[in-house]
Amino acid sequence: MAELLRTDRLLVRDWSVADAEAALKIYGHDGVIRWLHELDRIPDAAGMHVVLRGWADEQREMAPGTGRWALVLLDGDTLVGGVSLLPMPVPEADVEIGYQLAPEYWGRGYITEAARALAHWAFQRSLVELFALVAPDNVRAAATARRIGMEWVGETDKYHRTRLEVFRLRPDDLVRARQK
Ligand SMILES: CC(C)(COP(=O)(O)OP(=O)(O)OC[C@H]1O[C@@H](n2cnc3c(N)ncnc32)[C@H](O)[C@@H]1OP(=O)(O)O)[C@@H](O)C(=O)NCCC(=O)NCCS
């Protein structure tokens, strides 16, 4: 499995179909899935296996600098979440950062740590801005967006047929948030 990056506590690496059982704690959980615009709850490990196989196939076709990755604790090798950089539906040149964590690991700053590192990685590869699309009542996701330095830039219903808050991150925002 190819490693993308490491932070103090986390490894960001490619997904593997061998992650199916652990990934189900994220994508099989109603408390996570209710906030995701592109995925229905995965019912079982066999279903998760199919989804992970699909993600691996898609990854091979994706533009450099985009993809979906697993988030693993360096201490203990436990899979705790997923992060992504995906082209937005309109315009396709824009990139959306996505993040999901198994609920038992919420409240430890893991996504803040991973998202900062992932954004830094993307900006080093010449991306100039990133977006997050957050449901209006998804308080935790919005707090994470703000914590990493994202700025609220408006609301839209042009994506995923639902109203979403749009957050934007530029390289300077990331630096400013780290200095706070
Ligand atoms: C969105 C989601 C990833 C946020 O998880 P999270 O653990 O709150 O995220 P963070 O990494 O930003 O952690 C912040 C929390 O950790 C705490 N924390 C502990 N150590 C920390 C550290 N070193 N750095 C930052 N925060 C830390 C913060 O105080 C905060 O806790 P609080 O909200 O209880 O006050 C998670 O709720 C989730 O998976 N939701 C479902 C999927 C989803 O909504 N995805 C986004 C769709 S747009």
PDBQT file of the ligand as one rigid body, heavy atoms in Angstrom, charges set to zero:
ROOT
HETATM    1  C1  LIG A 201     -16.205  15.772  10.835  1.00  0.00    +0.000 C 
HETATM    2  C2  LIG A 201     -15.369  14.854  11.735  1.00  0.00    +0.000 C 
HETATM    3  C3  LIG A 201     -14.273  14.221  10.924  1.00  0.00    +0.000 C 
HETATM    4  C4  LIG A 201     -14.782  15.720  12.858  1.00  0.00    +0.000 C 
HETATM    5  O1  LIG A 201     -14.171  14.873  13.826  1.00  0.00    +0.000 OA
HETATM    6  P1  LIG A 201     -13.377  15.562  15.038  1.00  0.00    +0.000 P 
HETATM    7  O2  LIG A 201     -12.706  14.522  15.803  1.00  0.00    +0.000 OA
HETATM    8  O3  LIG A 201     -14.303  16.500  15.723  1.00  0.00    +0.000 OA
HETATM    9  O4  LIG A 201     -12.324  16.422  14.228  1.00  0.00    +0.000 OA
HETATM   10  P2  LIG A 201     -10.981  17.165  14.623  1.00  0.00    +0.000 P 
HETATM   11  O5  LIG A 201      -9.841  16.367  14.200  1.00  0.00    +0.000 OA
HETATM   12  O6  LIG A 201     -11.097  18.532  14.052  1.00  0.00    +0.000 OA
HETATM   13  O7  LIG A 201     -10.977  17.190  16.213  1.00  0.00    +0.000 OA
HETATM   14  C5  LIG A 201     -11.450  18.299  16.943  1.00  0.00    +0.000 C 
HETATM   15  C6  LIG A 201     -11.827  17.829  18.313  1.00  0.00    +0.000 C 
HETATM   16  O8  LIG A 201     -10.696  17.185  18.922  1.00  0.00    +0.000 OA
HETATM   17  C7  LIG A 201     -10.254  17.951  20.074  1.00  0.00    +0.000 C 
HETATM   18  N1  LIG A 201      -8.792  17.860  20.071  1.00  0.00    +0.000 N 
HETATM   19  C8  LIG A 201      -8.084  17.087  20.924  1.00  0.00    +0.000 A 
HETATM   20  N2  LIG A 201      -6.782  17.166  20.611  1.00  0.00    +0.000 NA
HETATM   21  C9  LIG A 201      -6.678  18.009  19.557  1.00  0.00    +0.000 A 
HETATM   22  C10 LIG A 201      -5.584  18.485  18.797  1.00  0.00    +0.000 A 
HETATM   23  N3  LIG A 201      -4.339  18.091  19.055  1.00  0.00    +0.000 N 
HETATM   24  N4  LIG A 201      -5.827  19.338  17.762  1.00  0.00    +0.000 NA
HETATM   25  C11 LIG A 201      -7.081  19.723  17.468  1.00  0.00    +0.000 A 
HETATM   26  N5  LIG A 201      -8.166  19.310  18.169  1.00  0.00    +0.000 NA
HETATM   27  C12 LIG A 201      -7.958  18.461  19.203  1.00  0.00    +0.000 A 
HETATM   28  C13 LIG A 201     -10.836  19.328  19.849  1.00  0.00    +0.000 C 
HETATM   29  O9  LIG A 201     -11.004  20.000  21.081  1.00  0.00    +0.000 OA
HETATM   30  C14 LIG A 201     -12.176  18.971  19.229  1.00  0.00    +0.000 C 
HETATM   31  O10 LIG A 201     -13.036  18.408  20.189  1.00  0.00    +0.000 OA
HETATM   32  P3  LIG A 201     -14.495  19.002  20.500  1.00  0.00    +0.000 P 
HETATM   33  O11 LIG A 201     -15.162  19.266  19.189  1.00  0.00    +0.000 OA
HETATM   34  O12 LIG A 201     -15.147  17.924  21.281  1.00  0.00    +0.000 OA
HETATM   35  O13 LIG A 201     -14.218  20.253  21.223  1.00  0.00    +0.000 OA
HETATM   36  C15 LIG A 201     -16.235  13.750  12.366  1.00  0.00    +0.000 C 
HETATM   37  O14 LIG A 201     -17.218  14.337  13.178  1.00  0.00    +0.000 OA
HETATM   38  C16 LIG A 201     -16.922  12.869  11.321  1.00  0.00    +0.000 C 
HETATM   39  O15 LIG A 201     -16.338  11.901  10.823  1.00  0.00    +0.000 OA
HETATM   40  N6  LIG A 201     -18.176  13.218  10.993  1.00  0.00    +0.000 N 
HETATM   41  C17 LIG A 201     -18.946  12.428  10.021  1.00  0.00    +0.000 C 
HETATM   42  C18 LIG A 201     -18.430  12.624   8.604  1.00  0.00    +0.000 C 
HETATM   43  C19 LIG A 201     -18.449  14.084   8.182  1.00  0.00    +0.000 C 
HETATM   44  O16 LIG A 201     -19.288  14.850   8.616  1.00  0.00    +0.000 OA
HETATM   45  N7  LIG A 201     -17.493  14.451   7.322  1.00  0.00    +0.000 N 
HETATM   46  C20 LIG A 201     -17.430  15.775   6.782  1.00  0.00    +0.000 C 
HETATM   47  C21 LIG A 201     -18.444  15.939   5.703  1.00  0.00    +0.000 C 
HETATM   48  S1  LIG A 201     -18.364  17.579   5.030  1.00  0.00    +0.000 SA
ENDROOT
TORSDOF 0
